[in-house]
Amino acid sequence: MFSLLLAASAETVQRSGCPFRQHVAVRVEDNDMSDFSLVGDIGGTNSRFGLVETGSTEIIHVESVKNDSFSGLEAAASHYLKNQGVNALRSAAIAVAAPVDREIITLTNRDWSFSVSSLSKATNSAHFRLLNDYEALALALPHIAQSDLAQIGGTVPNRNSMKVVLGPGTGLGMAMLAPLPQGGWMALPGEGGQITLPVVTKEEMALRDAMVGAGEFCEVEWVLTGPGLFLLYKIIAGTPKLKTPEEVLQAAIAKQDASAEKALNHFITFLARLSGDFAMGLQAHGGVYLAGGIAPSIVNELQSGHFRKVFDDHGRIADVIQNIPVYVIMDKFPAFKGCVAALKS
């Protein structure tokens, strides 16, 4: 996820009956380690870990580490557990930014490869569950407090309906959450980042051609990510002065650089159009949820700008989606809630 929002407060935060505590230097006692479960949220840039005691939904000792510091996920998880004094686990649920429907999994945006067996061995876990990161986010949606959601238009649904979660960060993930007839939910991970970028205007087509070449396929993830925002800026600026995606985002929000502002404007347009496409195609009357690191940092621009107008602009039956709410997830560790839900199930 985008690094701009990774720094969490050191104080305890109460969230939807599931409080989170930032990592502190206190080590877990070494007795009866099987009473703990591990939860993890693994992106291309950072890995986040926490512990859950048996019978609790409280996630304690949350720690975020830079992936550049480790040779692989096994090493990162082992490092975290060693820091906590944990040498065995009752269970573990780790969400990773990659498809998990194969024996050997490789992160989409980092050259880390691993398997369920290698992670289970590295964490000394009696039971191990591996999830796609957006599958975990989908499972988390019913458990996120309204106070941790910033709404952008639409109305709150009065019954359980299809929900969609997507979000730009280091990559762009996507998943659906479908209500089951007998109650409960089913998470359906997708690959929304690999579909075609929804360009409409001549200016957008020119930007696309400048990025990938005239007439070439351009996937959403090449644009709706931190690196994608920076690429948009470089093309628009011609001779760029800003050096990182973070600088572009900060300059655009502060209205200090016209090219950065224009890049962010296009970024928001593409995000709105993609969100509306998913809402229409899936009839996601339960809402579209924006996750990842970028959306929370531009929540004011999303709420006050043209996002909702572009989202609603979907042709002859646009009225079908005009009541669908869009939410920005402001919870700093929402995937952990999905990991806990997966462990409970």
N, C-alpha and C positions, 0 to 999 in steps of 0.2 A: 504494500500500500504506500501511498504517497507519504514521504518522510516528514512533511510539514506538521502533521498532527500526531506524531507518535509520542511526543512527550506527554506523560500523564501526571496528574497531580499526585503528590505523595500522601495526601490525606484520604481517609476512607470515604467512599462515595456510595450512597444507598441507591440501588437501581432495581426497580421492578421486583422486589422481594429477593433479589440476588445481589448482595453487596459485593463490591470489589475493593481489595486493598492493594495499593501499590507495593512492589517488592521492598522488603526491609531486610536488615542484616541479621535478623533472628533466624537461627537454623531450627528446622523441625527436629524434635527428639527422635532418636534412633530406635525407640521401642515400637513394635507393632506397626511397621511401615505399610503392611498390606491394607491398612485402613485408609490409605490415600489413593486417589485417582489423579491422573495427569490429564490436563486439557492443553491443547496447543493450536495456534493459528499461524500458519507458515506462509509468508508471502515471498516475493522475489527478492525483496530488500531486507526485510526484518522477520524474525521469528519471535512469537510471544507465547509464554508458557504460564500456567498456573496450576494450583493443586486444589482438590476438592476432598473433604473428609466424607467417609461413608455416612449416608443418611442426611447429608447437607447439600444445599445448592450454593453455598457461599464459596466463592473462588478466592483463594488466599495466595499471597506471595507471588503476585503477578510480576513478571520480568520480561522486558523486551531486549533482544540481542541483535546485533548486526550480523547478517549472514556472511559478510566478507571475512569475519573473524573465524569461520569454521570451515572444515573440509567437506562437511555434509550434515544432513539433518540428524543422523545418529549422534554425531559429535556434539551438536548444539543441544539436543535433548539430554544427553549424558552430562554435559557441563551444567545445565540448569539443575538437574536432580542432585548432582554432587554438591552444588552450592547450598541446596536445601537439606543436605544430609539424608536424602532418601535413597535407599538401596533396593527397594522392591515396591511394586505397585499392585493394588487390587485390579485396576483396569486403567486404560488410557483411551482417549479419543482425540485424535489430531486431525485438524483440517488443513489441507494443502492446496496451493494454487496450481492445480493440475488435474487432468482426468485420472480417476482412480479405478477404472474398469480393466486393469491389466496387472500382470504379476509384478513387473518392474515399472515403477512410476518415476518419471522425470519431471521436475518442476518446469512449468511453461516458460518462465523468465529467469531461470538460473540452472546451471548444469549440475544439479544435485539429483542423483538417482538412488532409489531405496525400494524396499518392499515391506509388506506387513510383517514378515518374519524378521527382517533385519531390525526394524524399529521395535518390535516386541522384545527381541533379544537385548537391544541396546538399553531399553528402559526397564528390563526385568519385570514386565507386566504380565499378569496372569490372563488378562483378557484385553484385546486390542481392537480398536475400531478406527479405520482410516476413512475420512470423508473428504470430498471436494470442498474447498473453502466456501463456495457459494451454496453448496448443499447445507453446510452448517449455518450459514447466514439465513437461509430459508427456514430451517428448523427453529431459528431464534425468533422469527418475526412475531409469533403470538406471545412471546415472553418479554418483549421490549416495552418499557413504560411509555405512556403517551408523552410524558415530560421529556423523554429522550428522542422524540420525533418532531421535526419541524415540517409542518404541512405546507404544501404549495397547491392551493386550490382543491376543487373537488369536494365531495361530501363523505362523511364516515359511513361505511356500509352497515346495514342493520342485520346482516347475516354473514356467515362464513362463505367467502368466495375466493376464487383464484387470486393469488398474490404473486408478484414478480419482484425480484431483487436483482439489481445490477449496480455496478460501480466502477468508475475509473480510478486507478492507482498506478502501480508499476505495470499492471496489465489491466484487462477489463473482464470481470467475471459476471456470471448471470445464472440464476436458478429460478424455479417456480415452486410454489407451495400450494398443493391442491387439497381441498377439504375432502375427507372420506365420508361415504354415505352413513357409516355407522358411528361417526364421530372421529375426531383426531385429524391428523394431517399427513400428507405424503410429500416429501421433498423430491424434486426432479431437477437435478443439475443439468445445465446446458452449456453451450459454447457460444454465447452471444458475442464475444469479442472477435470471433472469426467470420462473422457475416459481413456482407458488403456495406461499406460506408454509405449512409443515405444522403447523397448529394442531390441538389435540386437546381440551384441557380447557376448561371454561367460563371460567376466568381468562384463558387464552390468547386465546380468542375475544373477550373484553372488551377486551383489550389491542389486538388487531387492529382492532376496531371504533373504538377511540379514536384509532388512527393514521390510518385511511383512511375511516372511516364504516361504518355497519352494513351488512353484506351486500356491501360493495365488494371488488373484487379487490385482494389484497395480495401483491406479489411478494417473493420471498426477499431481494432486494438492498435493499429498504427497511428491513430489520431486521438482517440479518447483515452489517453493515458498521460502521465507526467511527461515522458519523452515525446509523446505526440503533440502536446501543447507547446513544447519547446520547438519542435519541428515546424509547426504552424507559424510560430513567432519568427523563426529564422527566415522562412520563405517570404513572409510579409515585410520584415524589416530590411531584407537585402543585405545590409551590413549591420549585423546584430551587435548591440552593446552589452546585452545581458548574457550571462554565461550558463545559467542553470534553469531548470523548470521552476524551482522555488523562486528565483529572482523574477522570472516572468510573471508568475502568479502574484507575487507581492506588488510588483510594479503596476500590474493591471488593476488590482483591487484599490491601490492608492491613487490610481489615475496619474501615474508619473511617466508613462511611456505610451505613446499613441499606438505603436505596433503591438505592444503587449496587450493593450485594451482590445484591439481588433482581433488578435488571436484568441483571447478569452471569449469574445463575442461569438466567434465562429464555433469555438469549442462548446459553448452552451447551446447554440443552435443545433449542432449535431447530437448532443446528449438529449435534448428535448425531443428531437425527431425520432431518435432511436427508442426512447422511452415510450413515446406515443405509438410507435410501430408495435412494440411488445404489448402495450395495453390493448390495442385494437386486435392484433392477431390472436392473442390468448384470451381476450375478453376478461381481463384481470380486474374485475370489479372490486376485489379486496384491496387494491392499491398497488402502486408501483413504488418501490423503496430504493432509494439511492444510497449506496454504501461506499466503502473505500475511503481513502484519505483526502481526495480532492473535494468531493461534494460538500462535506461539512465546512471546509475553509472558504467556500464561495456561497454559502447558504443565503446570505443577504442579496447577492446578485441574482440567485435563482428565484428568490421570493419577489423581488422588486422589478426584475427585468422582463425580458421577452420569453423566458422559458415556457410559461404556461400557455401563451398564445401559440407558440410553435407546436407544443404538445397537442393542443386541441385541434390544430389545423390538419384534419385528416379526411378531407374530401366529402363525398355526398352523404355519408352517414356519420359525420364527425360528432353528432349529438350523442352517439353511443358511448363515447369515452369522456365526454365533457364533465361528467359527475365523478369520474374515477379520481380518487385522491392520489397525490404524489407526496411522498415523505422523504426527508433527508434524515438518515440515522445519525444521531449525535452521540450515541453511546460509544465510548472509546474501545470497548472490547465485546462487540455483539456476537462474534463467532463463538466465544466461550459459552454463551447461553445455549447455542445450538449443539455444542459438544456435550454439555450437561444433559440436554434433552435426549441426545443419542445414547448416552450412557444409561439413562433412566429407562429407555425403551429396550 
